[in-house]
Amino acid sequence: MKRTTLSAAAALSLMLCGTIHTQAQNRDTATYNESVIVVGDYKPVLDQYYKINVAPRIVDTATGLQHTFQYNITPRRLTSVFQPTRIKAAKIVSEPTSRLYNNYLRFGLGNYWSGLLDGYYMSTRDKHLAYGARFYHNSSWGSVGPKADPADYAPTFYGRAPYSETQLSLFGRYIIKDNIEVSSSLDYTNDYTLLYGFSDSTLHAALLTRRDSISRSDYRSAYNHLAWNAGVRSLNTDVNRLGYEVRTRVAQLWGHYQTDEFNASVDGTVHYGFPLFSKNKGIAYLHLRYERIGDHLDSLSPTDAPLGADTALFCADRGVRSAANLLTIHPYVDFHLSQFKIHAGLSGVWDGSSDTLLSVASTEADRNTFCLFPDVVVSTNLLDDAMSLSAGFTGGLTPNTWNALRLYNPYWIANTPTSTLRHYDIFGHMRFNFSKRIELNAHAEYSTMSHLAYMMVDTSCYALGNVFTSALTDADRLRIGASLTVVNDEMLQAELAANYYAYFSDLDYLPYMPQWDASLKVNVNFKNQLLLHLQTTLMGKTKCGDPTLASVEPTVLPMRYGLGVEAEYIHTRAISFFLRFDNMLAQRYYLWQNYPSRRFMLMGGLTYTIPTRHM
């Protein structure tokens, strides 16, 4: 046995092979200081070796090693020797207390012995409390038609045609803990008018008398209306919060010829907001309402009946009562989505009424019914809010109260019980904003109505034809209209509007319901010193008479065209002067049969405001 040292080439080759093999096996341990010793028998034999043509390749395994680094950073605060100069606090000079104009007094006088008195007061700014009052009176005592010799019985002279409207309102509200609002109001209204719808010739032909032999108290009409409103509501509309609103109303109407009506209602709404998806919101509502309407015609002596009335017929229906009860349950939900707003609900109304008046307006089946009405409205905005579309299908019950009828026609006298209008409406609305100054609105609506009230002259009871009575019918109505609004900052605002109406009923026509109307309103504000308001009204021809009498040809009232202008000059913030022109075209138009209007009317006056200082 001999220890033999290999040749340099052989030793190098073996070392390389051993090193490569060792590194391949111990790559994870990364040990590189191993030595290789080869021991074997020496045989001096020279073998034939072939030349190695492939050069050995060395793989650097250092790139595959995983290293873990840990850093320990010790923070050290550097202290600056620089000291900045302190800035003195700025002092804001308080503005002087501004004067508030929370009241005004307006006086006016005009032809036809017309007078105007309007006063208003409102409390100054307060976060929680607000209250105020208003008094308003407007009247005219002139005559209609040129007065002639009483012996001529002039067919164009209608005598004195006074009217008077007086209102007094007290109102207030208080906010508790920035979340609950309590409000209340008390309103009183007195309306006075004369049933002047007969000329000298009609008076002589019907009653064989002259105007100077009768008293105005024999054919006057006056109503008093007192209403008290109160309510409580929460101002919370946040998501996942409960809100509510409760309101009550009590009203009493009383007037000439022993007529009175009592109306009371209580309604409440509870709403709850909830999130919808990620960025949307929904609000669920539940609305409950109860309303009671009581009508009463007290007994009346024949001497107290109005001029021209058939005392037997007029006094026969007195001393009776009627009552209507309406109970409404109305749940609905509002969805506020990114592109759409959806209002979906359903209302159920129970209509229970009873009366002892002889009435052709309703039957027992009509007065005790339960109805369901849809309440669905969908709206969306398109083209960056330049265009909006909405469509809906709604319905409901609306009482034909005596108070509503006398406001619609001041020459109507109560003689029928209260009825209820039932309607279903399908409508669509489009709004286009051509720019920030021009807006176009268009709408279309189709309504199906039951117990629609219409007016006609009561010739069976009143010989002078100066009193109206109401009747009911079923009808469908199509209404199509549009309005164009132009706004030029605060200086100019103008609106042009028009509507077309088509009625479908079993009657040949519906009295006092025109087929079209149009209006133009223009407001001009010149440097907050000169205010100008212009309004013109057009109304198509209307038919009047008794539509149930097919053999009698209806009377056609001419087209109404009215033009009015009001100008106000603001001298100071405390005093201004106004001038009002009405019916500038001096048209003797008829809104109601046998009641000609006044011609050109002029009124001038001033408005005075007492400046107050709010501390």
C-alpha positions, 0 to 999 in steps of 0.5 A, a space after each residue: 500500500 502506498 500513498 500516492 499523490 495524484 497528478 495535478 490535472 486528476 486531482 483538480 478534476 476529482 476536487 471539482 466533481 467532489 465539490 460540485 456533488 457536495 454543494 448539490 447535497 449540502 446547498 441548504 447547509 452552505 458549508 464550504 471548508 471540506 477537504 477530499 483525500 483519495 487513498 487507493 492501490 497504485 497501478 502504473 497503468 496508462 490508460 487511453 483517455 479521451 479528450 474532454 470537449 465540454 468545459 465544466 460549468 460552475 453554478 453560483 449558488 450564493 444567489 439562492 441563499 435566504 438572508 434575514 435582516 433585522 434593524 434596530 433604530 433608536 430615535 433621537 430628537 433634534 432640538 432646534 435653537 430657532 424660536 418663531 415669533 408668536 402671532 397675535 390673535 386677530 380681532 374681528 370687529 362685530 358688524 352693527 345689528 342689522 335692521 329687520 323688516 318683519 312687518 308691513 302696513 298696506 293701504 289702498 283706494 280705488 274706483 268702485 269705492 274699493 278699499 284695501 287694508 293689509 297688515 302683517 307682523 312676524 317675530 324676529 329671528 329666533 332659533 326655536 320660536 316664531 310667531 306672527 299675525 296678519 289682517 287682510 281686508 279687500 272690498 268694493 261697493 260700486 254699481 254695475 251698469 249705467 243707471 237710468 231712469 227707474 221707470 225705464 227698467 233698464 236691462 243693463 243696470 244691476 245696481 250695487 254689486 258689493 263684495 268684501 273679504 276679511 281675514 285674520 290669522 294668528 300662527 306660531 311654532 316652537 322647536 324643542 331640542 332641535 328635533 321636535 316642532 310644535 305649531 298652531 294657527 287660528 284663522 278667521 274669514 268673513 266673506 260678504 257678497 250681494 246676489 246682484 245677478 238680476 237687472 232692473 228689467 228682470 226684477 220688474 218682470 219677475 216680482 213687479 217691483 223696482 230696485 229702490 223698493 227692496 233692501 240689500 239685506 233681502 238678497 245678501 249672502 255672507 259666510 264666516 269660517 273659523 279654523 284651528 290647526 295644531 301639529 307636532 312633527 319630528 325634524 329627523 330624516 336620518 337613516 335608521 331613525 324613526 320620524 313622525 307627524 301628527 296634525 289636527 284640524 277643527 273648522 266651523 262654517 256658518 252663514 246666512 239662511 241658517 246654514 252651518 258646517 262642522 269639519 274635524 280631522 286627525 291625521 298622523 304619519 310615521 316614517 322610517 329611513 333605511 339604507 338601500 344597497 350601498 349609496 341609496 336610501 329608502 323611506 317607509 311611511 304609514 299615514 292614517 287619517 280620519 275626517 268627519 263632516 257635518 252639515 246642518 240646515 236649521 229651520 227658517 221662516 218664510 219671511 227670512 227667505 232670500 229675494 225671489 225664492 219660492 218660500 215653500 220649496 226653500 223652507 221645506 228642506 230645512 231642519 235636517 242634518 247630514 254627516 260624512 265619515 272618511 277613514 284612510 289607511 295609506 302605507 307607501 315607500 319612497 326609494 331614492 336611487 341614483 337615477 330614479 325616484 320611486 314612490 309606491 303605495 296603496 290607500 284604502 278609504 272607507 266612506 260612511 255617510 248618512 243624511 236625511 236630506 232628499 238627495 239625487 246625488 248619492 245612494 245608500 250604496 255610494 255612501 257606505 263603501 270601501 275603496 282602494 286607490 293606487 299611489 305610484 309615481 316614478 321619476 328620473 333625471 336624464 342628460 345631467 338633469 337637463 331633462 326629467 320625466 315622471 309618470 304616475 297612477 294615483 287616486 283618492 276621495 275628496 269631499 265636496 264640502 259646503 265650504 269648498 263649493 261656496 269658495 268655488 261659486 260665491 253665489 251658491 246657496 247650500 241645499 244639498 248634502 255633502 258628497 264625496 268625489 272619487 277619482 283615478 288619475 293617470 298622468 305624465 310630466 316632462 321638464 326640459 332645461 334648455 339653459 339656466 334661464 329657459 325651462 319647458 314643462 309639459 304634462 298630460 292627465 286622464 282622470 275618471 271621476 264619480 260625483 263630480 260637482 257642477 253648477 247651474 242656475 236654480 230657476 225652480 226655486 229662485 225667480 230672479 235666476 240669481 242663485 246657483 245650485 249644485 248637482 253631481 255627475 260621473 265624467 272623464 277628463 283629459 287635460 293636456 298643458 305646457 308652460 314655458 318659463 324664462 328667467 333673467 337673473 332677478 330682473 326678469 321672470 316670465 311664464 307662458 302657460 296653456 291648458 286644453 280640456 276634454 270632458 266625456 260624460 252622459 251629459 251633453 255638456 258640463 256647465 262653466 267648464 271651458 275647453 282651454 285657458 292660457 295665461 302670461 305672467 311677467 315680473 320685472 325687478 329693476 335694481 330692487 327699486 321698481 317692481 312690475 307685475 303683468 298678468 293676462 288671462 284667456 279663457 275659452 267660451 263656456 256653456 251654461 244652463 241645465 244639461 239635463 234638459 236636452 230640449 233647452 239650448 244652452 247659453 254660451 258665455 263669451 271668451 274671457 280676456 283679462 289684462 292686469 298690471 301692478 307697479 310698485 316703487 320702493 322709495 326706501 326700505 320703509 315705504 313704497 308706493 303701488 298702482 294697480 290696474 285690473 281689467 285694463 281692456 274694460 271687458 264686461 265678462 261673465 264668469 257666472 251666468 247673470 253676473 256681469 263683471 266690473 270694467 276697468 278698475 284702478 287702485 293706488 296706495 302705499 306700503 309702510 314698514 316699521 324698522 326693528 332692531 334685533 339684538 
